[in-house]
């Protein structure tokens, strides 16, 4: 399966990328490297089924990439996650997280992608849980 992973050079994105490759998938990693690091993709880069594009998810170039790659699945992990940054510059935060997600969804739609996987941190939904593991029945108590 062809999978496009946004935020691929981040901690979670690189771990997901490594797992997808280990499971036999072809992966195109996308990251603007604002917080992600290429060093996180060292193992992936050695795999011929992996390619990397340095690109911001808000860029119109993402639509062209998705059209060229035609991913069957998109795992959208790119985000501005620093609460301090979001407080200092909420418009930047909204551009990256809201408009970036819309751009990923539009690129996916135009490319005929069948699934988009979107993630969120548990802290932004469930806060500090009373018990672990946390599942969808836990009460919603966001902290940020």
C-alpha distance (Angstrom), angle and dihedral (degrees) to the residues before:
residue distance angle dihedral
X1 . . .
X2 3.84 . .
X3 3.79 110.9 .
X4 3.79 128.5 -178.0
X5 3.80 113.7 -153.5
X6 3.81 118.5 -163.6
X7 3.79 115.5 -157.2
X8 3.80 87.7 26.9
X9 3.81 95.2 155.3
X10 3.80 93.9 55.7
X11 3.79 124.2 94.3
X12 3.80 96.1 -97.7
X13 3.81 95.1 33.6
X14 3.79 93.2 52.9
X15 3.80 91.3 47.2
X16 3.81 90.9 50.6
X17 3.81 89.9 46.6
X18 3.80 92.1 51.8
X19 3.81 91.0 49.0
X20 3.80 93.6 48.4
X21 3.79 90.7 50.9
X22 3.81 90.9 47.2
X23 3.80 87.7 53.2
X24 3.82 90.4 55.1
X25 3.81 101.6 -102.1
X26 3.80 128.0 136.7
X27 3.80 111.3 -120.2
X28 3.78 133.7 -162.2
X29 3.79 108.8 -165.1
X30 3.79 120.1 -153.4
X31 3.80 124.1 -168.9
X32 3.80 135.5 146.0
X33 3.83 89.4 -146.6
X34 3.81 91.9 -131.3
X35 3.81 89.2 130.7
X36 3.80 103.6 -7.1
X37 3.79 121.2 86.4
X38 3.78 130.0 -140.1
X39 3.81 87.5 -139.2
X40 3.82 87.0 71.1
X41 3.82 88.1 63.8
X42 3.81 98.5 51.3
X43 3.81 94.3 112.4
X44 3.81 92.6 43.1
X45 3.81 92.4 49.6
X46 3.81 89.5 60.6
X47 3.82 90.4 59.6
X48 3.82 115.5 87.2
X49 3.82 89.8 -146.4
X50 3.82 90.1 65.8
X51 3.77 129.0 82.3
X52 3.79 130.3 171.5
X53 3.79 133.2 -145.7
X54 3.80 121.4 -170.5
X55 3.77 100.0 -141.8
X56 3.80 139.7 136.9
X57 3.81 112.8 -121.9
X58 3.81 89.6 -132.2
X59 3.80 90.9 60.6
X60 3.80 120.3 106.1
X61 3.83 85.3 -134.9
X62 3.80 87.3 76.5
X63 3.82 89.3 71.5
X64 3.81 91.1 54.4
X65 3.81 91.2 47.3
X66 3.80 92.7 50.7
X67 3.81 90.2 46.8
X68 3.82 90.4 52.4
X69 3.82 96.0 43.0
X70 3.82 98.0 37.4
X71 3.82 94.3 -157.8
X72 3.77 116.5 -156.2
X73 3.82 89.3 -151.3
X74 3.80 132.8 22.4
X75 3.81 119.4 -157.6
X76 3.81 104.6 -161.0
X77 3.80 108.0 -156.1
X78 3.81 100.5 142.7
X79 3.79 113.9 114.1
X80 3.76 145.8 137.3
X81 3.82 98.9 -112.6
X82 3.80 104.9 169.9
X83 3.81 109.5 110.8
X84 3.81 90.7 -158.4
X85 3.81 90.6 56.5
X86 3.80 91.4 48.0
X87 3.82 91.1 52.8
X88 3.81 93.9 44.9
X89 3.81 94.4 45.2
X90 3.81 112.6 15.1
X91 3.80 92.7 169.1
X92 3.82 91.2 57.6
X93 3.78 88.4 48.8
X94 3.82 92.0 50.9
X95 3.82 92.5 45.9
X96 3.78 92.3 52.3
X97 3.79 100.1 38.6
X98 3.80 104.8 30.0
X99 3.79 103.7 28.4
X100 3.81 91.0 34.8
X101 3.80 90.3 55.4
X102 3.81 91.2 47.7
X103 3.82 89.2 51.5
X104 3.81 90.9 49.9
X105 3.80 90.9 49.5
X106 3.81 92.7 47.6
X107 3.81 92.0 47.8
X108 3.80 88.6 49.5
X109 3.79 92.7 49.3
X110 3.79 93.8 48.5
X111 3.82 91.7 46.9
X112 3.81 92.3 51.4
X113 3.80 93.8 -115.8
X114 3.80 110.9 176.0
X115 3.83 98.4 -154.0
X116 3.78 137.8 25.1
X117 3.78 117.6 -166.2
X118 3.80 112.2 -155.8
X119 3.77 122.5 -173.8
X120 3.76 137.1 -162.1
X121 3.76 132.7 -175.3
X122 3.78 116.6 -101.7
X123 3.81 90.2 -128.8
X124 3.78 91.4 63.1
X125 3.79 90.7 54.5
X126 3.81 109.9 24.1
X127 3.81 102.9 21.1
X128 3.80 114.9 -156.8
X129 3.81 103.1 -12.4
X130 3.77 123.5 -139.9
X131 3.82 91.1 -139.5
X132 3.78 138.8 23.9
X133 2.92 138.5 -100.6
X134 3.79 96.3 41.1
X135 3.78 117.3 -144.1
X136 3.80 133.6 180.0
X137 3.82 92.6 -85.9
X138 3.83 92.0 65.6
X139 3.80 114.3 110.2
X140 3.80 115.4 -96.6
X141 3.81 110.9 -112.9
X142 3.83 110.3 152.9
X143 3.79 118.2 -162.9
X144 3.81 98.8 -171.1
